[in-house]
Amino acid sequence: MPDPLAVDEMVEKAKAYLKSHYGEDTVRMDVLENSVEDGNGELRVECTVSIGGRTSDWAKTFYFSDGEVVNMRARHLG
C-alpha cells in the first residue's frame, strides 16, 4: 500500500498542475486509483474544479514521471 504522505504529495502536485496549466482551482479531489511507483505511473481521480466561480465535475488521470505530473487526461462528468 502506498505511503499516505506520498499520495497527499501527488494530489498536491495534481492540483498545482491544474492551476498552472488550466487556471482551475480544485474544490474537491478524491483518489480512485494510484499506480504510481518510484515516481512513475498514473493517479486516477474524480474532482470538482472551479474557474471564475463556476464549478464542474471531472474524472482525471494524471501521468507522473520522476515524481512530476507530465500529462493529464480528463473526462467531464456533467
RODOKE-248567 format. One record per residue: residue number from 0; residue in one letter; x, y, z of N, C-alpha, C, O in turn. Coordinates in pm, 1 decimal, padded with zeros to 6 digits, always signed. Example, Ala and Ser with C-alpha at 12.3 -4.5 7.8 and 13.67 -1.06 7.14 Angstrom:
# residues 2
{atom 0,'A',{+01319.0,-00569.0,+00780.0},{+01230.0,-00450.0,+00780.0},{+01320.0,-00330.0,+00780.0},{+01423.6,-00331.9,+00846.5}}
{atom 1,'S',{+01285.0,-00225.0,+00708.0},{+01367.0,-00106.0,+00714.0},{+01290.0,+00003.0,+00787.0},{+01340.9,+00113.8,+00803.9}}
# end
This chain:
# residues 78
{atom 0,'M',{+00084.3,-00118.4,+00000.0},{+00000.0,+00000.0,+00000.0},{+00088.3,+00124.1,+00000.0},{+00185.9,+00129.9,+00074.8}}
{atom 1,'P',{+00055.7,+00224.4,-00083.2},{+00139.9,+00344.3,-00090.4},{+00139.9,+00421.8,+00041.0},{+00042.1,+00418.2,+00115.7}}
{atom 2,'D',{+00247.7,+00490.4,+00068.4},{+00258.7,+00577.4,+00184.0},{+00157.2,+00690.4,+00169.9},{+00157.9,+00759.3,+00067.9}}
{atom 3,'P',{+00068.4,+00712.2,+00270.1},{-00032.8,+00817.5,+00258.3},{+00027.0,+00955.4,+00231.8},{-00033.9,+01036.6,+00162.1}}
{atom 4,'L',{+00144.8,+00982.8,+00286.3},{+00207.3,+01112.2,+00260.1},{+00245.0,+01124.2,+00113.2},{+00233.8,+01232.1,+00055.1}}
{atom 5,'A',{+00289.0,+01016.3,+00053.6},{+00323.9,+01019.3,-00088.4},{+00199.7,+01046.9,-00171.9},{+00206.6,+01122.1,-00269.1}}
{atom 6,'V',{+00085.6,+00987.2,-00135.8},{-00039.1,+01011.7,-00208.1},{-00079.5,+01157.8,-00191.9},{-00119.2,+01222.4,-00288.9}}
{atom 7,'D',{-00069.7,+01210.0,-00069.8},{-00103.0,+01350.7,-00046.2},{-00015.4,+01443.2,-00130.2},{-00063.4,+01542.8,-00184.4}}
{atom 8,'E',{+00112.8,+01410.0,-00140.6},{+00204.7,+01490.8,-00220.4},{+00166.4,+01486.7,-00368.6},{+00171.9,+01588.7,-00437.2}}
{atom 9,'M',{+00127.3,+01368.2,-00417.8},{+00085.5,+01356.6,-00558.5},{-00042.1,+01436.2,-00583.9},{-00055.7,+01499.8,-00688.4}}
{atom 10,'V',{-00135.4,+01433.2,-00489.3},{-00258.9,+01510.3,-00503.6},{-00225.9,+01659.5,-00510.7},{-00283.0,+01731.5,-00592.7}}
{atom 11,'E',{-00135.4,+01705.9,-00426.6},{-00096.3,+01847.0,-00428.7},{-00030.7,+01883.9,-00562.1},{-00054.1,+01992.6,-00614.8}}
{atom 12,'K',{+00050.6,+01794.1,-00616.1},{+00113.3,+01819.9,-00746.2},{+00008.3,+01821.8,-00857.4},{+00018.5,+01901.0,-00951.1}}
{atom 13,'A',{-00092.3,+01735.0,-00847.3},{-00200.1,+01733.5,-00945.9},{-00279.6,+01864.5,-00939.6},{-00313.0,+01921.7,-01043.3}}
{atom 14,'K',{-00309.4,+01911.1,-00819.9},{-00381.6,+02038.2,-00803.3},{-00300.2,+02154.0,-00861.1},{-00354.7,+02241.3,-00928.6}}
{atom 15,'A',{-00171.0,+02154.1,-00834.6},{-00083.6,+02260.4,-00886.8},{-00078.8,+02255.6,-01039.6},{-00075.2,+02360.0,-01104.7}}
{atom 16,'Y',{-00078.7,+02135.3,-01097.0},{-00078.8,+02119.1,-01242.8},{-00205.6,+02179.7,-01301.2},{-00199.2,+02251.9,-01400.8}}
{atom 17,'L',{-00320.6,+02151.5,-01241.0},{-00447.1,+02207.1,-01290.4},{-00446.2,+02359.3,-01283.5},{-00494.1,+02426.1,-01375.2}}
{atom 18,'K',{-00392.5,+02413.8,-01176.1},{-00388.2,+02559.5,-01160.2},{-00294.8,+02622.8,-01262.3},{-00330.4,+02722.3,-01325.4}}
{atom 19,'S',{-00176.1,+02566.4,-01279.1},{-00077.3,+02629.1,-01367.2},{-00108.7,+02610.8,-01515.3},{-00079.4,+02699.1,-01595.9}}
{atom 20,'H',{-00168.1,+02496.9,-01552.4},{-00195.0,+02469.9,-01693.7},{-00332.7,+02514.9,-01739.8},{-00350.4,+02550.5,-01856.3}}
{atom 21,'Y',{-00430.4,+02513.7,-01649.5},{-00569.1,+02540.3,-01689.9},{-00637.5,+02649.9,-01609.0},{-00751.2,+02686.2,-01639.2}}
{atom 22,'G',{-00571.1,+02703.1,-01507.6},{-00630.9,+02807.3,-01425.0},{-00742.4,+02755.6,-01335.6},{-00825.6,+02833.2,-01288.5}}
{atom 23,'E',{-00744.6,+02624.3,-01311.9},{-00850.6,+02563.5,-01232.0},{-00813.8,+02562.2,-01083.5},{-00701.9,+02527.3,-01046.1}}
{atom 24,'D',{-00909.9,+02600.9,-01000.3},{-00897.2,+02585.2,-00855.6},{-00967.6,+02455.1,-00818.4},{-01081.2,+02431.8,-00859.5}}
{atom 25,'T',{-00901.3,+02371.7,-00742.0},{-00958.3,+02242.7,-00703.2},{-01044.4,+02259.5,-00578.9},{-00996.6,+02303.7,-00474.4}}
{atom 26,'V',{-01171.7,+02223.7,-00591.3},{-01265.5,+02227.9,-00480.3},{-01260.0,+02096.0,-00403.9},{-01262.5,+02094.4,-00280.8}}
{atom 27,'R',{-01252.4,+01985.4,-00478.0},{-01251.6,+01850.9,-00420.3},{-01171.0,+01760.2,-00511.9},{-01177.4,+01773.4,-00634.2}}
{atom 28,'M',{-01094.5,+01667.5,-00453.0},{-01022.8,+01567.6,-00532.9},{-01017.7,+01437.2,-00454.7},{-00957.5,+01429.6,-00347.6}}
{atom 29,'D',{-01082.3,+01333.8,-00510.5},{-01085.2,+01201.9,-00448.3},{-01004.6,+01104.7,-00534.1},{-01029.9,+01091.1,-00653.8}}
{atom 30,'V',{-00908.0,+01037.5,-00472.7},{-00824.4,+00941.4,-00543.4},{-00903.3,+00811.6,-00562.7},{-00953.5,+00753.5,-00466.4}}
{atom 31,'L',{-00913.5,+00767.2,-00688.5},{-00980.5,+00641.1,-00721.0},{-00880.7,+00527.2,-00734.1},{-00907.6,+00414.6,-00692.0}}
{atom 32,'E',{-00764.6,+00557.4,-00793.0},{-00663.0,+00454.1,-00814.4},{-00526.2,+00519.9,-00822.3},{-00509.7,+00625.2,-00883.8}}
{atom 33,'N',{-00429.1,+00456.4,-00759.6},{-00292.3,+00506.9,-00760.8},{-00199.6,+00394.2,-00805.4},{-00178.1,+00297.9,-00731.7}}
{atom 34,'S',{-00144.8,+00406.7,-00926.2},{-00049.4,+00307.1,-00974.3},{+00090.8,+00367.2,-00987.1},{+00175.4,+00313.9,-01058.9}}
{atom 35,'V',{+00114.9,+00478.5,-00917.2},{+00246.3,+00543.0,-00920.8},{+00342.1,+00466.2,-00830.0},{+00316.4,+00448.1,-00711.1}}
{atom 36,'E',{+00453.1,+00421.6,-00888.8},{+00559.0,+00354.8,-00814.0},{+00691.8,+00418.0,-00851.6},{+00721.5,+00438.0,-00969.4}}
{atom 37,'D',{+00770.1,+00448.7,-00751.6},{+00900.5,+00512.2,-00773.5},{+00887.4,+00637.3,-00859.5},{+00974.7,+00666.7,-00941.1}}
{atom 38,'G',{+00777.4,+00711.2,-00840.7},{+00758.8,+00838.4,-00910.7},{+00702.8,+00828.4,-01050.7},{+00687.9,+00930.1,-01118.4}}
{atom 39,'N',{+00670.6,+00705.3,-01096.9},{+00620.5,+00686.6,-01232.8},{+00488.9,+00609.3,-01230.9},{+00474.5,+00511.1,-01158.1}}
{atom 40,'G',{+00392.2,+00655.0,-01312.5},{+00265.3,+00584.5,-01321.9},{+00148.5,+00680.5,-01331.6},{+00164.6,+00796.5,-01369.7}}
{atom 41,'E',{+00030.0,+00630.8,-01296.5},{-00093.2,+00706.8,-01312.5},{-00164.3,+00723.7,-01179.1},{-00164.6,+00634.3,-01094.5}}
{atom 42,'L',{-00225.0,+00841.7,-01162.7},{-00309.6,+00872.1,-01048.7},{-00446.5,+00909.2,-01104.5},{-00461.5,+01012.7,-01169.3}}
{atom 43,'R',{-00548.4,+00822.8,-01078.9},{-00683.9,+00848.4,-01127.5},{-00766.0,+00911.4,-01016.3},{-00766.3,+00863.4,-00902.9}}
{atom 44,'V',{-00836.0,+01020.2,-01050.0},{-00914.8,+01092.2,-00951.0},{-01050.3,+01131.5,-01008.5},{-01069.8,+01133.0,-01130.0}}
{atom 45,'E',{-01143.0,+01163.0,-00919.5},{-01262.7,+01237.8,-00954.2},{-01250.5,+01367.8,-00877.0},{-01213.0,+01368.7,-00759.8}}
{atom 46,'C',{-01283.0,+01478.2,-00944.5},{-01265.0,+01606.6,-00879.0},{-01370.2,+01707.6,-00923.1},{-01435.3,+01692.8,-01026.6}}
{atom 47,'T',{-01383.7,+01809.5,-00841.1},{-01463.9,+01925.8,-00873.9},{-01366.6,+02041.9,-00882.1},{-01287.1,+02063.9,-00790.7}}
{atom 48,'V',{-01373.1,+02115.9,-00991.7},{-01285.9,+02231.3,-01009.6},{-01370.7,+02356.2,-01031.6},{-01487.6,+02348.6,-01069.4}}
{atom 49,'S',{-01309.2,+02469.9,-01007.4},{-01376.9,+02597.4,-01023.2},{-01292.2,+02688.9,-01111.0},{-01171.0,+02701.0,-01093.4}}
{atom 50,'I',{-01360.1,+02752.9,-01206.1},{-01296.7,+02856.1,-01288.3},{-01392.9,+02973.6,-01291.8},{-01507.2,+02959.8,-01335.5}}
{atom 51,'G',{-01347.6,+03087.0,-01246.6},{-01432.0,+03205.9,-01248.0},{-01560.8,+03189.8,-01169.0},{-01663.2,+03248.1,-01204.7}}
{atom 52,'G',{-01556.8,+03111.0,-01061.8},{-01674.1,+03091.8,-00978.2},{-01768.8,+02982.8,-01024.6},{-01864.4,+02950.6,-00954.0}}
{atom 53,'R',{-01744.7,+02925.2,-01141.8},{-01828.9,+02814.9,-01191.6},{-01759.4,+02682.9,-01164.2},{-01639.8,+02668.4,-01189.9}}
{atom 54,'T',{-01834.1,+02586.5,-01112.0},{-01775.2,+02456.9,-01080.0},{-01820.5,+02350.4,-01179.4},{-01927.7,+02360.7,-01239.1}}
{atom 55,'S',{-01737.5,+02248.7,-01195.9},{-01770.1,+02134.6,-01281.5},{-01699.4,+02010.4,-01227.1},{-01594.9,+02019.3,-01162.6}}
{atom 56,'D',{-01759.4,+01894.2,-01255.0},{-01707.6,+01766.1,-01206.2},{-01637.5,+01690.8,-01318.5},{-01683.7,+01689.1,-01432.6}}
{atom 57,'W',{-01523.9,+01627.9,-01283.5},{-01439.3,+01561.7,-01382.0},{-01382.2,+01432.5,-01328.5},{-01364.4,+01415.8,-01207.8}}
{atom 58,'A',{-01353.5,+01340.9,-01420.0},{-01267.1,+01225.3,-01393.4},{-01135.9,+01257.4,-01464.0},{-01134.7,+01284.3,-01584.1}}
{atom 59,'K',{-01027.2,+01254.8,-01391.0},{-00898.2,+01291.5,-01449.3},{-00793.8,+01186.3,-01415.4},{-00794.8,+01128.1,-01306.9}}
{atom 60,'T',{-00704.4,+01163.1,-01509.6},{-00589.8,+01075.5,-01488.1},{-00464.6,+01159.1,-01506.4},{-00443.2,+01219.3,-01611.7}}
{atom 61,'F',{-00382.3,+01162.1,-01403.0},{-00255.3,+01234.9,-01407.9},{-00143.7,+01134.5,-01430.2},{-00137.7,+01030.3,-01365.0}}
{atom 62,'Y',{-00055.9,+01167.6,-01523.1},{+00056.9,+01080.4,-01556.5},{+00183.0,+01138.5,-01492.8},{+00219.9,+01253.1,-01518.6}}
{atom 63,'F',{+00247.9,+01058.1,-01409.8},{+00367.7,+01100.2,-01338.4},{+00491.2,+01035.7,-01398.4},{+00490.0,+00918.5,-01436.0}}
{atom 64,'S',{+00598.2,+01114.5,-01406.8},{+00729.8,+01065.6,-01446.0},{+00832.1,+01133.8,-01355.7},{+00832.9,+01256.3,-01343.6}}
{atom 65,'D',{+00917.2,+01055.6,-01293.2},{+01017.2,+01107.6,-01198.5},{+00954.5,+01196.3,-01091.8},{+01013.4,+01296.1,-01050.4}}
{atom 66,'G',{+00833.8,+01159.0,-01047.2},{+00768.9,+01229.9,-00937.8},{+00696.6,+01357.1,-00975.3},{+00646.6,+01427.8,-00887.8}}
{atom 67,'E',{+00689.7,+01388.2,-01105.4},{+00622.5,+01510.3,-01150.4},{+00511.0,+01475.8,-01247.7},{+00519.5,+01376.9,-01320.5}}
{atom 68,'V',{+00405.7,+01558.1,-01248.9},{+00297.9,+01540.6,-01346.0},{+00349.5,+01585.0,-01482.4},{+00398.2,+01697.0,-01497.6}}
{atom 69,'V',{+00338.8,+01497.2,-01581.0},{+00386.2,+01530.2,-01715.5},{+00272.8,+01538.0,-01817.4},{+00292.1,+01588.2,-01928.1}}
{atom 70,'N',{+00153.6,+01488.2,-01779.9},{+00040.3,+01492.9,-01871.6},{-00085.3,+01462.2,-01791.8},{-00078.8,+01417.5,-01677.3}}
{atom 71,'M',{-00199.8,+01487.2,-01854.6},{-00327.3,+01459.2,-01790.5},{-00432.1,+01430.9,-01896.3},{-00430.2,+01488.8,-02004.9}}
{atom 72,'R',{-00524.8,+01340.0,-01862.8},{-00641.1,+01311.9,-01947.4},{-00763.2,+01340.5,-01861.3},{-00764.5,+01310.0,-01742.1}}
{atom 73,'A',{-00867.8,+01400.3,-01923.5},{-00986.6,+01437.3,-01846.5},{-01113.4,+01400.6,-01920.1},{-01119.6,+01401.1,-02043.1}}
{atom 74,'R',{-01215.6,+01368.2,-01839.6},{-01349.3,+01340.5,-01893.8},{-01450.4,+01413.4,-01805.9},{-01455.2,+01393.4,-01684.5}}
{atom 75,'H',{-01531.8,+01499.1,-01870.3},{-01632.5,+01576.1,-01798.1},{-01742.2,+01483.6,-01747.4},{-01789.8,+01397.3,-01821.2}}
{atom 76,'L',{-01782.5,+01501.0,-01622.2},{-01884.4,+01414.5,-01563.3},{-02023.2,+01477.7,-01566.6},{-02120.6,+01413.2,-01528.1}}
{atom 77,'G',{-02033.9,+01600.4,-01611.0},{-02165.1,+01662.4,-01626.6},{-02195.0,+01770.7,-01529.3},{-02303.1,+01829.6,-01533.7}}
# end
